[in-house]
Amino acid sequence: MKKFTLRLKLFLIPAFCLFLCGFSYSDSIDEYVGYLQKSFTDHYDFSQESNQIKRYELNVTNNGFCRYKRYFNNGKTEYFAFKLAKFKDMDYYGTTVSGKLCLRTKGDDVIVQTYKDRGGDVDSMATQIIIPLKNIEAEDLNQIRENLNKINPKSP
């Protein structure tokens, strides 16, 4: 009977642990992307560029892309995009009142396109994208970095 009880314990304890793990909470990429979109939208500083730019679009998509499009007053359009999995590091230049967030990628992973430019339409690649921000605290920047790092696959 002791063998049966021991075997039962050896089976029930791991089974119970697996059962509890099934109800554990795990973050999803959608939550990270949602946080990034909300942070960029809430803290975007249009006033840094308002004399040159008519409007802008800044989106972080559920399929893992950051897209930033600026429409200039002279008709020119600039488009920047990169896959969030290519994120390497970020820097913030400025104060809590106003500054610029520089998102760096692992290589030339940022797509840069210009339309209706006097020099002609240009398609190129870059290593960073710069986003003007305002009213952002160090904790917010740390949380943005954490969310970007959570989206990245771990490097070997």
C-alpha positions in Angstrom: 0.0 0.0 0.0 2.9 2.4 0.7 4.2 1.9 -2.9 0.8 2.8 -4.2 0.6 5.9 -2.1 4.1 7.0 -3.0 3.4 6.5 -6.7 0.2 8.4 -6.4 2.0 11.3 -4.7 4.7 11.2 -7.4 1.9 11.5 -10.0 -0.4 14.0 -8.3 2.1 16.6 -7.3 3.5 17.2 -10.8 0.0 17.0 -12.3 -1.2 19.6 -9.8 1.7 21.9 -10.7 0.9 21.6 -14.4 -2.7 22.3 -13.6 -1.7 25.5 -11.8 0.7 26.5 -14.6 -2.2 26.4 -17.0 -3.8 29.3 -15.2 -0.7 31.4 -14.9 -0.7 34.7 -16.6 1.8 35.3 -19.4 2.2 38.6 -21.3 1.5 38.6 -25.0 3.1 40.6 -27.8 -0.2 42.3 -28.3 0.1 43.8 -24.8 3.6 45.1 -25.5 2.6 46.6 -28.8 -0.5 48.2 -27.3 1.7 49.8 -24.6 4.2 51.1 -27.1 1.4 52.5 -29.3 -0.2 54.3 -26.3 3.1 55.6 -25.1 4.2 57.0 -28.5 0.7 58.5 -29.1 0.4 60.1 -25.6 3.9 61.5 -25.6 4.4 62.5 -29.3 5.5 66.1 -29.5 4.1 67.6 -32.7 5.2 71.1 -31.6 8.9 70.3 -32.3 8.2 70.0 -36.0 4.9 71.9 -36.4 6.5 74.6 -38.5 7.6 72.1 -41.1 5.1 69.2 -40.8 1.4 69.3 -41.7 0.5 66.0 -40.0 2.0 62.7 -39.0 1.1 59.0 -38.5 2.9 56.9 -35.9 1.7 53.3 -35.5 3.0 50.2 -33.8 1.2 47.3 -35.4 0.2 43.9 -34.0 2.4 42.2 -36.6 5.5 43.8 -35.1 6.2 46.9 -37.1 6.8 50.5 -36.1 5.7 52.9 -38.8 6.3 56.7 -38.8 5.1 58.9 -41.6 5.5 62.7 -41.8 3.7 64.9 -44.3 5.5 68.2 -44.8 3.9 71.5 -45.7 5.7 71.6 -49.1 4.1 68.3 -50.1 7.0 66.0 -49.3 6.3 62.8 -47.4 8.8 60.8 -45.3 8.1 57.2 -44.3 10.1 55.2 -41.8 9.4 51.6 -40.8 11.2 48.8 -39.0 10.4 45.4 -37.6 10.4 45.5 -33.8 12.3 42.3 -33.6 15.2 44.2 -35.1 15.3 46.6 -32.2 18.8 46.9 -30.6 18.9 49.9 -28.3 17.4 53.3 -27.6 18.6 56.7 -26.5 16.7 59.7 -25.3 18.1 63.2 -25.8 16.4 66.0 -23.9 14.5 66.6 -20.7 11.3 65.3 -19.2 9.5 68.3 -20.9 10.8 67.7 -24.4 13.3 65.6 -26.3 13.9 63.1 -29.0 13.8 59.3 -28.8 16.3 57.5 -31.0 15.4 53.9 -31.7 18.4 51.9 -33.0 18.2 48.7 -35.0 20.7 45.8 -35.3 21.8 46.9 -38.8 20.4 48.8 -41.7 16.9 47.7 -40.8 14.9 50.9 -41.0 13.1 51.5 -44.3 13.3 55.1 -45.4 11.2 56.4 -48.3 10.6 59.9 -49.5 7.9 61.0 -51.9 7.3 64.2 -53.8 10.8 65.5 -52.8 12.6 68.1 -55.0 15.6 65.7 -55.3 13.3 62.9 -56.4 11.8 59.9 -54.6 14.3 58.1 -52.5 14.3 54.5 -51.1 17.1 53.8 -48.6 17.9 52.0 -45.4 19.0 53.5 -42.0 20.0 52.3 -38.6 17.8 54.5 -36.5 14.5 56.3 -36.3 14.0 59.5 -34.3 10.7 60.4 -32.7 10.0 63.7 -30.9 8.5 63.2 -27.4 7.2 65.4 -24.6 6.3 65.1 -21.0 8.0 61.7 -20.5 9.6 60.5 -17.3 12.5 58.1 -17.0 10.2 55.4 -15.8 8.2 55.7 -19.0 11.4 55.4 -21.1 12.4 52.3 -19.1 9.0 50.7 -19.7 9.3 51.5 -23.4 12.7 49.8 -23.5 11.4 46.8 -21.5 8.5 46.3 -23.9 10.8 46.6 -27.0 13.2 44.1 -25.5 10.3 41.7 -24.6 9.2 41.7 -28.3 12.7 40.8 -29.5 13.7 37.1 -29.8 16.6 36.3 -27.6 20.0 36.3 -29.4 22.1 33.2 -29.0 
